[in-house]
Amino acid sequence: MPTLAVVGAQWGDEGKGKIVDYLAQEAHVVVRFQGGNNAGHSVKVGEELFKLHHLPSGILRSSKTAVIANGVVIDPGVLLEEVDGLRKRGKSVKNLRISERAHVIMPYHKLLDAAEEGMREGAKVGTTGRGIGPAYADKAARLGIRMGELVDQDLLEERLSFLVPLKNKMLQALGSDSRIDEKKVLDEYSEYGRRLKVHVTDTGGLLSDAIAKKRRVLFEGAQGTMLDIDHGTYPFVTSSNTVSGNAATGSGIPATAIDDIFGVTKAYTTRVGEGPFPTELFGELSTCIAEKGGEFGTTTGRNRRCGWLDLVVLRHAHALNGFTGLALTKIDILGGFDELKVCTHYTLDGRKTTRFPADLRRLKRCEPKYQVLEGWNDIEPKRMSKVLREGFSTLPSNMRKYIRFVERETGVRVVLLGLGRRRSETLDLRKRRW
């Protein structure tokens, strides 16, 4: 491995959790480097389904060190619920480490999130309402509270004495009737700090030491490239940088320390919430894919919009991230269709383009153009066992053609193939010849 970053290549929900969980078997350390509990990873181990929001997927392998790094914003109450939930299911969290530099989502962030989204009226961006954006805004405005302060009650009290009156004025200005009780917040968050203190440390130093000792470190992104605050479909994006470059900044290591970058993409495309989606499908076909793929959000429960695979998006993601491999997930969901479509380019005002526009007005005028490929039958359970045992050559012929088409069009090898929700239903293609 030695160091590997795994990031989403679409609008999130690509199946990163399962891929990271699979790769974690080879790692010593698994690191979550951005986002908050607006992300959700589902991992199926045997017949058990685990839904993670703050914790890195590698936490499910108890021998690994799981790190929540400085680029993450943390809701301590949600994190503790997740920790307690894993403990009740017999999973250890003793190897969890949390950056003292990670910022804390406070109660006023959630109230401001709701109030600001309410003010947008017809221009809503589809925020999850979990306070992620306001927490990152406070970080940039130098008004944030970090985990190192959360575990120090005197320092937390000092910060809240300034921040609570300020945030109450902001809530009033936004027309919200909600107000923050300073003492209540201090008592609640001091208790969170007391419980989490054992996990809070200098994770940047921990990672530097691990890399110096040639330990295998796996960096786990949340959301996806097209939700990146700089490079995604702004303003319908998340509040952090989701691309591979932030694996370094969000973890406190040099960019030169990352050896490989895997992009995770579904064999089709989905997105949750508002915003443009060039290859979106409607009607029976969309419903069929959504139902077959279980397309509803891990965090929000919202239905995901479904569409054909978009290679303009995938090439854009590759240009930003520098993928050394692709993990192609949920290809099993496309079984049973007579034909499949893949978007190879757009036409914009009558001209061909392979670039993804930054201007959403131009993007709205883009028409996706498709290559039609032959479909394949669903893989029966008995044949699936053979595929997982014997590899690529035993896949349906048209599925292999689909994979090779994606590889030719993007210039990136498919190194992992998702054939189901379970950890075991992953086909490792890293040793496959072209």
Secondary structure as a PSIPRED ss2 file (coil, helix, strand):
# PSIPRED VFORMAT (PSIPRED V4.0)

   1 M C   1.000  0.000  0.000
   2 P C   1.000  0.000  0.000
   3 T E   0.000  0.000  1.000
   4 L E   0.000  0.000  1.000
   5 A E   0.000  0.000  1.000
   6 V E   0.000  0.000  1.000
   7 V E   0.000  0.000  1.000
   8 G E   0.000  0.000  1.000
   9 A C   1.000  0.000  0.000
  10 Q C   1.000  0.000  0.000
  11 W C   1.000  0.000  0.000
  12 G C   1.000  0.000  0.000
  13 D C   1.000  0.000  0.000
  14 E C   1.000  0.000  0.000
  15 G C   1.000  0.000  0.000
  16 K H   0.000  1.000  0.000
  17 G H   0.000  1.000  0.000
  18 K H   0.000  1.000  0.000
  19 I H   0.000  1.000  0.000
  20 V H   0.000  1.000  0.000
  21 D H   0.000  1.000  0.000
  22 Y H   0.000  1.000  0.000
  23 L H   0.000  1.000  0.000
  24 A H   0.000  1.000  0.000
  25 Q H   0.000  1.000  0.000
  26 E H   0.000  1.000  0.000
  27 A C   1.000  0.000  0.000
  28 H C   1.000  0.000  0.000
  29 V E   0.000  0.000  1.000
  30 V E   0.000  0.000  1.000
  31 V E   0.000  0.000  1.000
  32 R E   0.000  0.000  1.000
  33 F C   1.000  0.000  0.000
  34 Q C   1.000  0.000  0.000
  35 G E   0.000  0.000  1.000
  36 G C   1.000  0.000  0.000
  37 N C   1.000  0.000  0.000
  38 N C   1.000  0.000  0.000
  39 A C   1.000  0.000  0.000
  40 G C   1.000  0.000  0.000
  41 H E   0.000  0.000  1.000
  42 S E   0.000  0.000  1.000
  43 V E   0.000  0.000  1.000
  44 K E   0.000  0.000  1.000
  45 V E   0.000  0.000  1.000
  46 G C   1.000  0.000  0.000
  47 E C   1.000  0.000  0.000
  48 E E   0.000  0.000  1.000
  49 L E   0.000  0.000  1.000
  50 F E   0.000  0.000  1.000
  51 K E   0.000  0.000  1.000
  52 L E   0.000  0.000  1.000
  53 H C   1.000  0.000  0.000
  54 H C   1.000  0.000  0.000
  55 L C   1.000  0.000  0.000
  56 P C   1.000  0.000  0.000
  57 S H   0.000  1.000  0.000
  58 G H   0.000  1.000  0.000
  59 I H   0.000  1.000  0.000
  60 L H   0.000  1.000  0.000
  61 R C   1.000  0.000  0.000
  62 S C   1.000  0.000  0.000
  63 S C   1.000  0.000  0.000
  64 K C   1.000  0.000  0.000
  65 T E   0.000  0.000  1.000
  66 A E   0.000  0.000  1.000
  67 V E   0.000  0.000  1.000
  68 I E   0.000  0.000  1.000
  69 A C   1.000  0.000  0.000
  70 N C   1.000  0.000  0.000
  71 G C   1.000  0.000  0.000
  72 V E   0.000  0.000  1.000
  73 V E   0.000  0.000  1.000
  74 I E   0.000  0.000  1.000
  75 D C   1.000  0.000  0.000
  76 P H   0.000  1.000  0.000
  77 G H   0.000  1.000  0.000
  78 V H   0.000  1.000  0.000
  79 L H   0.000  1.000  0.000
  80 L H   0.000  1.000  0.000
  81 E H   0.000  1.000  0.000
  82 E H   0.000  1.000  0.000
  83 V H   0.000  1.000  0.000
  84 D H   0.000  1.000  0.000
  85 G H   0.000  1.000  0.000
  86 L H   0.000  1.000  0.000
  87 R H   0.000  1.000  0.000
  88 K H   0.000  1.000  0.000
  89 R C   1.000  0.000  0.000
  90 G C   1.000  0.000  0.000
  91 K C   1.000  0.000  0.000
  92 S C   1.000  0.000  0.000
  93 V C   1.000  0.000  0.000
  94 K C   1.000  0.000  0.000
  95 N C   1.000  0.000  0.000
  96 L E   0.000  0.000  1.000
  97 R E   0.000  0.000  1.000
  98 I E   0.000  0.000  1.000
  99 S E   0.000  0.000  1.000
 100 E C   1.000  0.000  0.000
 101 R C   1.000  0.000  0.000
 102 A C   1.000  0.000  0.000
 103 H E   0.000  0.000  1.000
 104 V E   0.000  0.000  1.000
 105 I C   1.000  0.000  0.000
 106 M C   1.000  0.000  0.000
 107 P H   0.000  1.000  0.000
 108 Y H   0.000  1.000  0.000
 109 H H   0.000  1.000  0.000
 110 K H   0.000  1.000  0.000
 111 L H   0.000  1.000  0.000
 112 L H   0.000  1.000  0.000
 113 D H   0.000  1.000  0.000
 114 A H   0.000  1.000  0.000
 115 A H   0.000  1.000  0.000
 116 E H   0.000  1.000  0.000
 117 E H   0.000  1.000  0.000
 118 G H   0.000  1.000  0.000
 119 M H   0.000  1.000  0.000
 120 R H   0.000  1.000  0.000
 121 E H   0.000  1.000  0.000
 122 G H   0.000  1.000  0.000
 123 A H   0.000  1.000  0.000
 124 K C   1.000  0.000  0.000
 125 V C   1.000  0.000  0.000
 126 G C   1.000  0.000  0.000
 127 T C   1.000  0.000  0.000
 128 T C   1.000  0.000  0.000
 129 G C   1.000  0.000  0.000
 130 R C   1.000  0.000  0.000
 131 G C   1.000  0.000  0.000
 132 I H   0.000  1.000  0.000
 133 G H   0.000  1.000  0.000
 134 P H   0.000  1.000  0.000
 135 A H   0.000  1.000  0.000
 136 Y H   0.000  1.000  0.000
 137 A H   0.000  1.000  0.000
 138 D H   0.000  1.000  0.000
 139 K H   0.000  1.000  0.000
 140 A H   0.000  1.000  0.000
 141 A C   1.000  0.000  0.000
 142 R C   1.000  0.000  0.000
 143 L C   1.000  0.000  0.000
 144 G C   1.000  0.000  0.000
 145 I C   1.000  0.000  0.000
 146 R E   0.000  0.000  1.000
 147 M H   0.000  1.000  0.000
 148 G H   0.000  1.000  0.000
 149 E H   0.000  1.000  0.000
 150 L H   0.000  1.000  0.000
 151 V C   1.000  0.000  0.000
 152 D C   1.000  0.000  0.000
 153 Q H   0.000  1.000  0.000
 154 D H   0.000  1.000  0.000
 155 L H   0.000  1.000  0.000
 156 L H   0.000  1.000  0.000
 157 E H   0.000  1.000  0.000
 158 E H   0.000  1.000  0.000
 159 R H   0.000  1.000  0.000
 160 L H   0.000  1.000  0.000
 161 S H   0.000  1.000  0.000
 162 F H   0.000  1.000  0.000
 163 L H   0.000  1.000  0.000
 164 V H   0.000  1.000  0.000
 165 P H   0.000  1.000  0.000
 166 L H   0.000  1.000  0.000
 167 K H   0.000  1.000  0.000
 168 N H   0.000  1.000  0.000
 169 K H   0.000  1.000  0.000
 170 M H   0.000  1.000  0.000
 171 L H   0.000  1.000  0.000
 172 Q H   0.000  1.000  0.000
 173 A H   0.000  1.000  0.000
 174 L C   1.000  0.000  0.000
 175 G C   1.000  0.000  0.000
 176 S C   1.000  0.000  0.000
 177 D C   1.000  0.000  0.000
 178 S C   1.000  0.000  0.000
 179 R C   1.000  0.000  0.000
 180 I C   1.000  0.000  0.000
 181 D C   1.000  0.000  0.000
 182 E H   0.000  1.000  0.000
 183 K H   0.000  1.000  0.000
 184 K H   0.000  1.000  0.000
 185 V H   0.000  1.000  0.000
 186 L H   0.000  1.000  0.000
 187 D H   0.000  1.000  0.000
 188 E H   0.000  1.000  0.000
 189 Y H   0.000  1.000  0.000
 190 S H   0.000  1.000  0.000
 191 E H   0.000  1.000  0.000
 192 Y H   0.000  1.000  0.000
 193 G H   0.000  1.000  0.000
 194 R H   0.000  1.000  0.000
 195 R H   0.000  1.000  0.000
 196 L H   0.000  1.000  0.000
 197 K H   0.000  1.000  0.000
 198 V H   0.000  1.000  0.000
 199 H H   0.000  1.000  0.000
 200 V E   0.000  0.000  1.000
 201 T E   0.000  0.000  1.000
 202 D C   1.000  0.000  0.000
 203 T H   0.000  1.000  0.000
 204 G H   0.000  1.000  0.000
 205 G H   0.000  1.000  0.000
 206 L H   0.000  1.000  0.000
 207 L H   0.000  1.000  0.000
 208 S H   0.000  1.000  0.000
 209 D H   0.000  1.000  0.000
 210 A H   0.000  1.000  0.000
 211 I H   0.000  1.000  0.000
 212 A H   0.000  1.000  0.000
 213 K C   1.000  0.000  0.000
 214 K C   1.000  0.000  0.000
 215 R C   1.000  0.000  0.000
 216 R C   1.000  0.000  0.000
 217 V E   0.000  0.000  1.000
 218 L E   0.000  0.000  1.000
 219 F E   0.000  0.000  1.000
 220 E E   0.000  0.000  1.000
 221 G C   1.000  0.000  0.000
 222 A C   1.000  0.000  0.000
 223 Q C   1.000  0.000  0.000
 224 G C   1.000  0.000  0.000
 225 T H   0.000  1.000  0.000
 226 M H   0.000  1.000  0.000
 227 L H   0.000  1.000  0.000
 228 D C   1.000  0.000  0.000
 229 I C   1.000  0.000  0.000
 230 D C   1.000  0.000  0.000
 231 H C   1.000  0.000  0.000
 232 G C   1.000  0.000  0.000
 233 T C   1.000  0.000  0.000
 234 Y C   1.000  0.000  0.000
 235 P C   1.000  0.000  0.000
 236 F C   1.000  0.000  0.000
 237 V C   1.000  0.000  0.000
 238 T C   1.000  0.000  0.000
 239 S C   1.000  0.000  0.000
 240 S C   1.000  0.000  0.000
 241 N C   1.000  0.000  0.000
 242 T C   1.000  0.000  0.000
 243 V C   1.000  0.000  0.000
 244 S C   1.000  0.000  0.000
 245 G C   1.000  0.000  0.000
 246 N H   0.000  1.000  0.000
 247 A H   0.000  1.000  0.000
 248 A H   0.000  1.000  0.000
 249 T H   0.000  1.000  0.000
 250 G C   1.000  0.000  0.000
 251 S C   1.000  0.000  0.000
 252 G C   1.000  0.000  0.000
 253 I C   1.000  0.000  0.000
 254 P C   1.000  0.000  0.000
 255 A H   0.000  1.000  0.000
 256 T H   0.000  1.000  0.000
 257 A H   0.000  1.000  0.000
 258 I C   1.000  0.000  0.000
 259 D C   1.000  0.000  0.000
 260 D E   0.000  0.000  1.000
 261 I E   0.000  0.000  1.000
 262 F E   0.000  0.000  1.000
 263 G E   0.000  0.000  1.000
 264 V E   0.000  0.000  1.000
 265 T E   0.000  0.000  1.000
 266 K E   0.000  0.000  1.000
 267 A C   1.000  0.000  0.000
 268 Y C   1.000  0.000  0.000
 269 T E   0.000  0.000  1.000
 270 T E   0.000  0.000  1.000
 271 R E   0.000  0.000  1.000
 272 V C   1.000  0.000  0.000
 273 G C   1.000  0.000  0.000
 274 E C   1.000  0.000  0.000
 275 G C   1.000  0.000  0.000
 276 P C   1.000  0.000  0.000
 277 F C   1.000  0.000  0.000
 278 P C   1.000  0.000  0.000
 279 T C   1.000  0.000  0.000
 280 E E   0.000  0.000  1.000
 281 L C   1.000  0.000  0.000
 282 F C   1.000  0.000  0.000
 283 G H   0.000  1.000  0.000
 284 E H   0.000  1.000  0.000
 285 L H   0.000  1.000  0.000
 286 S H   0.000  1.000  0.000
 287 T H   0.000  1.000  0.000
 288 C H   0.000  1.000  0.000
 289 I H   0.000  1.000  0.000
 290 A H   0.000  1.000  0.000
 291 E H   0.000  1.000  0.000
 292 K H   0.000  1.000  0.000
 293 G H   0.000  1.000  0.000
 294 G C   1.000  0.000  0.000
 295 E C   1.000  0.000  0.000
 296 F E   0.000  0.000  1.000
 297 G C   1.000  0.000  0.000
 298 T C   1.000  0.000  0.000
 299 T C   1.000  0.000  0.000
 300 T C   1.000  0.000  0.000
 301 G C   1.000  0.000  0.000
 302 R C   1.000  0.000  0.000
 303 N E   0.000  0.000  1.000
 304 R C   1.000  0.000  0.000
 305 R E   0.000  0.000  1.000
 306 C E   0.000  0.000  1.000
 307 G E   0.000  0.000  1.000
 308 W C   1.000  0.000  0.000
 309 L E   0.000  0.000  1.000
 310 D E   0.000  0.000  1.000
 311 L H   0.000  1.000  0.000
 312 V H   0.000  1.000  0.000
 313 V H   0.000  1.000  0.000
 314 L H   0.000  1.000  0.000
 315 R H   0.000  1.000  0.000
 316 H H   0.000  1.000  0.000
 317 A H   0.000  1.000  0.000
 318 H H   0.000  1.000  0.000
 319 A H   0.000  1.000  0.000
 320 L H   0.000  1.000  0.000
 321 N H   0.000  1.000  0.000
 322 G C   1.000  0.000  0.000
 323 F C   1.000  0.000  0.000
 324 T C   1.000  0.000  0.000
 325 G E   0.000  0.000  1.000
 326 L E   0.000  0.000  1.000
 327 A E   0.000  0.000  1.000
 328 L E   0.000  0.000  1.000
 329 T E   0.000  0.000  1.000
 330 K C   1.000  0.000  0.000
 331 I H   0.000  1.000  0.000
 332 D H   0.000  1.000  0.000
 333 I H   0.000  1.000  0.000
 334 L H   0.000  1.000  0.000
 335 G C   1.000  0.000  0.000
 336 G C   1.000  0.000  0.000
 337 F C   1.000  0.000  0.000
 338 D C   1.000  0.000  0.000
 339 E E   0.000  0.000  1.000
 340 L E   0.000  0.000  1.000
 341 K E   0.000  0.000  1.000
 342 V E   0.000  0.000  1.000
 343 C E   0.000  0.000  1.000
 344 T E   0.000  0.000  1.000
 345 H E   0.000  0.000  1.000
 346 Y E   0.000  0.000  1.000
 347 T E   0.000  0.000  1.000
 348 L E   0.000  0.000  1.000
 349 D C   1.000  0.000  0.000
 350 G C   1.000  0.000  0.000
 351 R E   0.000  0.000  1.000
 352 K E   0.000  0.000  1.000
 353 T E   0.000  0.000  1.000
 354 T C   1.000  0.000  0.000
 355 R C   1.000  0.000  0.000
 356 F C   1.000  0.000  0.000
 357 P C   1.000  0.000  0.000
 358 A C   1.000  0.000  0.000
 359 D C   1.000  0.000  0.000
 360 L H   0.000  1.000  0.000
 361 R H   0.000  1.000  0.000
 362 R H   0.000  1.000  0.000
 363 L H   0.000  1.000  0.000
 364 K H   0.000  1.000  0.000
 365 R C   1.000  0.000  0.000
 366 C E   0.000  0.000  1.000
 367 E E   0.000  0.000  1.000
 368 P E   0.000  0.000  1.000
 369 K E   0.000  0.000  1.000
 370 Y E   0.000  0.000  1.000
 371 Q E   0.000  0.000  1.000
 372 V E   0.000  0.000  1.000
 373 L E   0.000  0.000  1.000
 374 E E   0.000  0.000  1.000
 375 G C   1.000  0.000  0.000
 376 W C   1.000  0.000  0.000
 377 N C   1.000  0.000  0.000
 378 D C   1.000  0.000  0.000
 379 I C   1.000  0.000  0.000
 380 E C   1.000  0.000  0.000
 381 P H   0.000  1.000  0.000
 382 K H   0.000  1.000  0.000
 383 R H   0.000  1.000  0.000
 384 M H   0.000  1.000  0.000
 385 S H   0.000  1.000  0.000
 386 K H   0.000  1.000  0.000
 387 V H   0.000  1.000  0.000
 388 L H   0.000  1.000  0.000
 389 R H   0.000  1.000  0.000
 390 E H   0.000  1.000  0.000
 391 G C   1.000  0.000  0.000
 392 F H   0.000  1.000  0.000
 393 S H   0.000  1.000  0.000
 394 T H   0.000  1.000  0.000
 395 L C   1.000  0.000  0.000
 396 P C   1.000  0.000  0.000
 397 S H   0.000  1.000  0.000
 398 N H   0.000  1.000  0.000
 399 M H   0.000  1.000  0.000
 400 R H   0.000  1.000  0.000
 401 K H   0.000  1.000  0.000
 402 Y H   0.000  1.000  0.000
 403 I H   0.000  1.000  0.000
 404 R H   0.000  1.000  0.000
 405 F H   0.000  1.000  0.000
 406 V H   0.000  1.000  0.000
 407 E H   0.000  1.000  0.000
 408 R H   0.000  1.000  0.000
 409 E H   0.000  1.000  0.000
 410 T H   0.000  1.000  0.000
 411 G C   1.000  0.000  0.000
 412 V C   1.000  0.000  0.000
 413 R C   1.000  0.000  0.000
 414 V E   0.000  0.000  1.000
 415 V E   0.000  0.000  1.000
 416 L E   0.000  0.000  1.000
 417 L E   0.000  0.000  1.000
 418 G E   0.000  0.000  1.000
 419 L C   1.000  0.000  0.000
 420 G C   1.000  0.000  0.000
 421 R C   1.000  0.000  0.000
 422 R E   0.000  0.000  1.000
 423 R C   1.000  0.000  0.000
 424 S C   1.000  0.000  0.000
 425 E C   1.000  0.000  0.000
 426 T E   0.000  0.000  1.000
 427 L E   0.000  0.000  1.000
 428 D E   0.000  0.000  1.000
 429 L C   1.000  0.000  0.000
 430 R C   1.000  0.000  0.000
 431 K C   1.000  0.000  0.000
 432 R C   1.000  0.000  0.000
 433 R C   1.000  0.000  0.000
 434 W C   1.000  0.000  0.000
